[in-house]
Amino acid sequence: MINTILDTVGNSPLVQLRNLVRDEVDVILKLERTNPGGSIKDRPALYIIEEAERRGWLKPGGTLIESSSGNFGISLAMIGAARGYRVIILVDPKTTPTNLAMLKAYGAEVIVVTEQDDSGSYHKTRIALANKLHREITNSFRPDQCFNHLNGEAHFNQTAAELFEQCERNLDVVILSVSTGGQIGGFSRFFRENAAHVKIIAVDAIGSTIFGGTSHSYLLPGMGLSWTPTNIDDLNRIDAVYKVPDEDSFMMCRILARHEGILCGGSTGAAMLVALKLAMQSRKEKRIVCIASDSGERYLSTIYNDEWMHERSMTLSLDPLELRERVKKLKAYSVNPIETANYIPELESLLDSPSRQYFLDSQTN
């Protein structure tokens, strides 16, 4: 018998694609939707909370306060319900109705931040307000996914190691979409230290400036920032970066559902564009793993909604051949990501992030 729902986090399955790629190339999705909160964010959320409990940063009856576009907040809401914590999540207008409903179903208090930051996004204003609330609410804890290095540590110790064993140490490429940097930071460090031949490919939204470039709005959920997060501590560990368009990513999502029976979120569609590109280019047997961060059920009102797509002048085509033609035009944004660094060292202080102080306090106690 499983003791609590949180004991089911991890051990997500690998599924090989059969219809969209050539037989001589293995393209495999690691389906993180099987985590109890429905996404890969369950892993770092639980890891951070357990570390916070162990280190005394989070005490019984405390309050969790976090800035999240959806998945990480949902994970915290689930954990809070299971562990008896009050949960406050700061979201923005891009958060889907489904994600909002899930947060509230778990009992989280939701604050919608509508003020945009200097990049036209909501990340900085959400984070700043979360930090303000943390200072004002006694016995509260900020998981602080953007600045907390435990985010990347969770994927280094758990997710990447799990994948390596599942593949029996036989894989060539891992493709990950990028947001707060935990996944790409943890995976890139694990494979450089344990299997340096494995290529690590980062996928970002056009309009995000995690890897530099011009900042503008985009629709891909759960991806992108206007700076390089410190969880990506060494860009030299990343072999290439691709920036992909909203429309092609959503088209990939819908085609995966119709032709592989896999309902995935927008970030997975984005990463799968690159997986298909590499599979089409491959001249020998390769094993390409794409991390599928969550389920498409959260995007039924958006990505999988014809009316929503039509209102944004996006294609409703489900033709794999048309998708392949689009993928042929996709080019790497950078094959030397260190040159694209967009770190803002003063940002942690400007936003009054509590993470640094947590670790300083733990070292002095």
C-alpha positions in Angstrom: 0.0 0.0 0.0 1.2 3.5 -0.8 1.4 5.7 2.3 0.5 9.1 0.8 -0.1 10.4 -2.7 3.3 12.0 -2.6 4.9 8.6 -2.6 3.8 8.2 -6.3 6.1 11.0 -7.5 8.6 9.8 -10.1 9.2 6.6 -12.1 7.5 8.1 -15.2 7.3 5.8 -18.2 9.1 6.0 -21.5 7.0 5.7 -24.7 8.5 5.2 -28.2 6.9 7.1 -31.1 5.7 4.8 -33.9 4.0 6.8 -36.5 5.8 10.2 -36.9 9.4 9.1 -37.2 11.5 6.7 -39.2 12.0 3.2 -37.7 15.8 3.5 -37.6 15.7 6.4 -35.1 14.2 5.9 -31.7 12.3 9.0 -30.5 11.1 8.5 -27.0 8.8 10.6 -24.8 9.3 10.5 -21.0 5.7 11.1 -19.8 5.9 13.2 -16.7 2.1 13.5 -16.7 2.0 10.3 -14.6 3.2 12.2 -11.6 0.2 12.7 -9.2 0.0 16.4 -9.8 0.2 15.8 -13.5 3.6 17.3 -14.4 7.3 17.2 -14.0 7.1 20.0 -11.5 6.0 17.6 -8.8 9.6 16.4 -8.6 11.4 19.7 -7.7 8.4 20.9 -5.7 8.4 17.9 -3.4 12.3 17.9 -3.3 12.3 21.6 -2.2 9.6 21.1 0.4 11.2 18.1 1.9 14.6 19.9 2.1 12.9 23.0 3.6 11.3 20.8 6.3 14.6 19.0 7.0 16.5 22.3 7.3 13.9 24.0 9.4 12.9 26.6 6.8 9.3 25.3 6.7 7.5 24.4 10.0 4.1 22.6 10.6 1.1 24.8 9.8 3.2 27.1 7.6 2.3 28.9 4.4 3.8 28.2 0.9 4.0 31.2 -1.3 5.0 30.9 -4.9 5.0 32.6 -8.3 3.9 30.1 -11.0 2.3 30.0 -14.4 0.6 26.8 -13.5 2.3 23.5 -13.0 4.7 24.3 -10.2 1.9 26.0 -8.3 -0.4 23.0 -8.8 2.3 20.7 -7.5 2.7 22.9 -4.4 -1.1 23.0 -3.9 -1.2 19.2 -4.0 1.7 18.9 -1.5 0.1 21.6 0.7 -3.1 19.6 0.8 -1.3 16.4 1.7 1.0 18.0 4.3 -1.4 20.5 5.8 0.1 23.8 4.6 -1.7 26.9 3.5 -0.8 27.7 -0.2 -0.8 31.0 -2.0 0.0 31.0 -5.7 0.6 34.1 -7.8 -0.4 33.5 -11.5 -0.9 35.8 -14.5 -3.5 36.2 -17.3 -1.7 33.5 -19.4 -2.7 30.8 -16.8 -5.3 28.6 -18.3 -8.8 28.2 -16.8 -8.1 24.6 -16.2 -4.9 25.3 -14.2 -6.8 27.9 -12.1 -9.5 25.4 -11.4 -6.9 22.8 -10.4 -5.2 25.2 -8.0 -8.5 26.0 -6.3 -9.6 22.4 -6.2 -6.5 21.6 -4.1 -7.4 24.6 -1.8 -4.8 27.1 -2.9 -5.5 30.8 -2.7 -4.9 32.3 -6.1 -3.7 35.9 -6.9 -3.8 36.9 -10.5 -1.0 39.5 -11.2 -1.9 41.7 -14.2 1.0 44.2 -14.1 3.6 43.4 -16.8 7.3 43.8 -16.1 9.8 45.6 -18.3 10.0 42.7 -20.7 6.3 42.6 -21.3 5.9 39.4 -19.3 4.7 39.0 -15.7 7.5 37.0 -14.2 9.3 39.8 -12.3 6.1 41.4 -11.0 4.8 38.0 -9.8 8.1 37.2 -8.1 8.3 40.6 -6.4 4.8 40.4 -5.0 5.4 36.8 -3.8 8.5 38.0 -2.0 6.6 40.9 -0.4 3.9 38.5 0.8 6.6 36.2 2.2 8.0 39.1 4.3 4.6 40.0 5.6 3.2 36.5 6.4 4.8 34.9 9.4 5.8 31.2 9.3 5.8 31.3 5.4 8.2 29.7 3.0 9.1 30.7 -0.6 10.1 27.7 -2.7 11.4 30.4 -5.1 11.8 28.1 -8.2 13.6 30.7 -10.3 16.5 31.3 -7.8 16.5 28.2 -5.6 19.3 25.9 -6.7 17.5 22.9 -5.1 15.3 23.1 -8.3 18.2 21.9 -10.5 19.5 19.6 -7.7 16.2 17.7 -7.8 16.6 16.8 -11.5 20.3 16.1 -11.1 19.7 13.6 -8.2 16.4 12.1 -9.4 14.9 12.7 -12.9 18.1 12.6 -15.0 19.4 9.6 -13.0 16.1 7.8 -13.4 16.1 8.3 -17.2 19.7 7.1 -17.5 18.8 3.8 -15.8 15.6 3.4 -17.7 17.5 3.6 -21.0 20.1 1.2 -19.6 22.6 3.9 -20.1 22.0 3.8 -23.9 20.9 7.2 -25.3 22.3 9.9 -27.5 20.2 13.1 -27.1 18.0 14.6 -24.4 15.7 17.5 -25.4 14.2 19.7 -22.7 12.1 22.9 -22.9 13.3 25.7 -20.6 11.6 27.9 -18.0 13.1 28.3 -14.6 16.2 26.4 -15.6 15.9 23.5 -13.1 15.5 20.7 -15.7 18.1 21.9 -18.2 20.5 22.7 -15.3 20.1 19.4 -13.5 20.1 17.2 -16.6 23.1 19.0 -18.3 25.2 18.6 -15.1 24.2 14.9 -14.6 25.1 13.9 -18.2 28.3 15.8 -18.4 29.4 14.0 -15.2 28.1 10.6 -16.1 27.8 10.3 -19.9 29.4 13.2 -21.6 28.6 11.8 -25.1 24.9 12.5 -24.5 23.9 15.8 -26.3 21.7 18.2 -24.2 19.4 20.3 -26.3 17.5 23.3 -24.9 14.2 24.5 -26.4 12.9 28.0 -25.8 10.0 30.1 -27.0 10.6 32.8 -29.6 10.3 36.0 -27.6 11.9 34.6 -24.5 15.4 35.9 -23.7 16.8 33.1 -21.5 19.4 32.8 -24.3 19.4 36.4 -25.3 17.7 37.9 -28.4 14.7 40.2 -28.6 12.1 40.0 -26.0 8.4 40.0 -27.0 5.2 38.3 -26.0 4.5 34.7 -26.9 1.8 32.1 -26.2 3.7 29.0 -25.3 2.8 28.2 -21.6 5.3 27.3 -19.0 8.3 28.3 -21.0 10.7 31.2 -21.2 12.0 34.1 -19.0 13.5 37.5 -19.7 16.9 36.4 -18.2 19.1 33.4 -17.8 18.1 31.7 -14.6 20.9 30.8 -12.2 19.7 27.1 -12.2 21.5 27.0 -15.6 24.8 27.4 -13.9 27.0 26.5 -16.8 25.8 27.1 -20.4 28.8 25.1 -21.7 27.0 22.0 -20.7 24.3 22.7 -23.3 25.1 21.6 -26.8 22.5 23.6 -28.7 19.6 25.9 -28.3 16.5 26.1 -30.5 13.8 28.8 -30.4 10.5 27.6 -31.8 7.3 29.4 -32.8 4.0 29.1 -31.0 2.0 28.0 -34.0 4.3 25.1 -35.0 4.5 23.9 -31.4 0.7 23.9 -31.1 0.4 22.1 -34.4 2.8 19.4 -33.1 0.7 19.0 -30.0 -2.4 18.4 -32.0 -0.7 16.0 -34.5 0.8 14.0 -31.6 -2.7 13.6 -30.2 -4.2 12.5 -33.6 -1.3 10.3 -34.9 0.3 8.9 -31.7 -2.5 9.1 -29.2 -0.4 11.3 -26.9 -2.1 14.4 -25.5 0.7 16.8 -24.3 1.2 20.4 -23.3 2.7 23.2 -25.4 6.2 22.9 -24.0 6.3 19.2 -25.1 5.1 20.2 -28.6 7.9 22.7 -28.7 10.5 20.1 -27.7 9.1 17.5 -30.1 9.6 19.9 -33.1 13.3 19.7 -32.3 13.2 15.9 -31.8 11.6 15.5 -35.2 14.2 17.8 -36.7 17.0 15.7 -35.3 15.3 12.4 -36.3 14.9 13.6 -39.9 18.6 14.6 -40.0 20.0 11.4 -38.4 21.9 9.1 -40.7 22.4 6.3 -38.3 20.6 4.7 -35.4 20.1 7.1 -32.6 18.0 7.2 -29.4 16.5 10.7 -28.8 14.6 11.3 -25.6 12.2 14.2 -25.3 10.9 15.2 -21.8 7.1 15.6 -21.9 6.5 17.9 -19.0 2.7 17.6 -18.6 -0.6 16.6 -20.1 -2.6 18.3 -22.8 -5.7 18.1 -20.7 -4.7 21.3 -19.1 -4.8 23.0 -22.5 -8.1 21.7 -23.9 -9.6 25.2 -23.8 -6.6 26.7 -25.6 -4.2 24.6 -27.8 -6.8 21.9 -28.5 -9.6 24.4 -29.0 -10.3 25.2 -32.7 -12.0 28.5 -31.9 -9.1 29.7 -29.7 -6.6 28.8 -32.4 -8.7 30.5 -35.1 -8.9 33.7 -33.1 -5.1 33.8 -33.0 -4.9 33.1 -36.8 -3.2 29.8 -36.2 -3.4 26.8 -38.5 -5.8 23.9 -37.7 -3.9 21.6 -40.1 -3.2 18.1 -38.8 -1.1 17.0 -41.8 2.2 15.4 -40.7 3.7 16.2 -44.1 3.0 19.9 -43.7 4.5 19.7 -40.2 7.7 18.1 -41.6 8.0 20.9 -44.1 7.9 23.4 -41.3 10.4 21.4 -39.3 12.8 21.4 -42.2 13.1 25.1 -41.9 13.9 25.0 -38.2 17.5 25.9 -37.4 19.5 25.9 -34.2 19.5 29.3 -32.6 22.9 28.7 -31.1 25.4 25.8 -31.0 27.6 27.7 -28.6 25.1 28.7 -25.9 27.7 30.4 -23.6 27.7 33.2 -26.1 24.0 33.8 -25.5 24.2 34.3 -21.7 21.7 36.8 -20.4 22.5 36.6 -16.6 21.3 39.5 -14.5 23.3 39.1 -11.3 21.6 41.9 -9.5 18.1 40.6 -10.2 18.0 38.3 -7.2 18.6 41.2 -5.0 16.3 43.6 -6.9 13.4 41.2 -6.5 14.4 40.5 -2.9 14.6 36.8 -3.4 14.7 34.9 0.0 16.7 31.9 -1.3 20.2 33.3 -0.7 19.2 34.2 2.9 17.8 30.7 3.5 21.1 29.1 2.7 23.1 31.7 4.6 21.0 31.2 7.7 21.3 27.4 7.4 25.1 27.7 7.3 25.2 29.8 10.5 22.8 27.7 12.5 
